[in-house]
Amino acid sequence: MSVERAPSRKRSVVKALTYRVIILCLDFIVIYVLTRKAEIAAGFMLVSNVYTTVGYFLHERLWAGVKWGLTATAPTTKPDS
């Protein structure tokens, strides 16, 4: 029988952190390309990382409780061997 699993808080934290690493790199690259100044790119990267990580985590947790758009699945059973 298949068990329905809800995302854990730990999963949401890890997911948010890995996402932020990718976004940090992209933020730095784009701002550096536009300004050619590593200090400005690093400053923007650090400041934006704080508020967007918190926002992403809260958004993820809110959506974890939203039932809209989910479809029910029938439990699966394994045939007897």
C-alpha positions as CSV (number, residue, x, y, z in Angstrom):
1,M,0.0,0.0,0.0
2,S,1.4,3.4,-0.9
3,V,1.8,6.0,1.9
4,E,1.1,9.6,1.2
5,R,3.9,11.8,2.5
6,A,3.8,15.5,3.4
7,P,7.0,17.6,3.0
8,S,8.8,17.9,6.3
9,R,10.2,21.2,7.7
10,K,13.7,19.9,7.3
11,R,13.1,19.1,3.6
12,S,11.8,22.7,3.1
13,V,14.9,24.1,4.7
14,V,17.3,22.0,2.6
15,K,15.3,22.8,-0.5
16,A,15.4,26.5,0.3
17,L,19.1,26.4,0.9
18,T,20.0,24.6,-2.3
19,Y,17.8,27.0,-4.2
20,R,19.5,30.0,-2.6
21,V,23.0,28.7,-3.5
22,I,22.0,28.7,-7.2
23,I,20.4,32.1,-7.0
24,L,23.4,33.5,-5.1
25,C,25.6,32.5,-8.0
26,L,23.2,33.9,-10.6
27,D,22.8,37.2,-8.7
28,F,26.5,37.7,-8.4
29,I,27.1,36.9,-12.1
30,V,24.4,39.2,-13.4
31,I,25.2,42.1,-11.1
32,Y,28.9,41.7,-11.9
33,V,28.3,41.7,-15.6
34,L,26.2,44.8,-15.3
35,T,28.5,46.8,-13.0
36,R,31.9,45.2,-13.4
37,K,32.3,45.7,-9.7
38,A,32.7,42.6,-7.5
39,E,32.0,44.6,-4.3
40,I,28.6,45.8,-5.5
41,A,27.8,42.3,-6.8
42,A,28.8,40.7,-3.5
43,G,26.8,43.2,-1.4
44,F,23.7,42.8,-3.5
45,M,24.1,39.0,-3.3
46,L,24.4,39.0,0.5
47,V,21.5,41.4,1.2
48,S,19.1,39.8,-1.3
49,N,19.9,36.4,0.1
50,V,18.6,37.2,3.6
51,Y,15.1,38.4,2.7
52,T,14.5,36.1,-0.3
53,T,15.5,32.9,1.7
54,V,13.1,33.8,4.5
55,G,10.4,34.6,1.9
56,Y,11.0,31.3,0.0
57,F,10.8,29.2,3.2
58,L,7.6,30.9,4.3
59,H,6.1,30.5,0.8
60,E,7.0,26.8,0.8
61,R,5.5,26.1,4.2
62,L,2.3,27.9,3.3
63,W,1.9,25.9,0.1
64,A,2.6,22.7,2.0
65,G,-0.7,23.2,3.8
66,V,-2.7,24.2,0.7
67,K,-4.9,21.4,-0.6
68,W,-5.9,23.2,-3.8
69,G,-4.8,21.5,-7.0
70,L,-3.9,18.2,-5.4
71,T,-5.6,15.1,-6.8
72,A,-6.5,12.1,-4.8
73,T,-4.7,8.9,-5.7
74,A,-5.9,5.4,-4.9
75,P,-3.7,3.4,-2.6
76,T,-1.6,0.9,-4.4
77,T,-1.3,-2.7,-3.2
78,K,1.2,-5.3,-4.1
79,P,-0.1,-8.6,-5.4
80,D,0.5,-11.6,-3.2
81,S,3.6,-13.5,-4.2
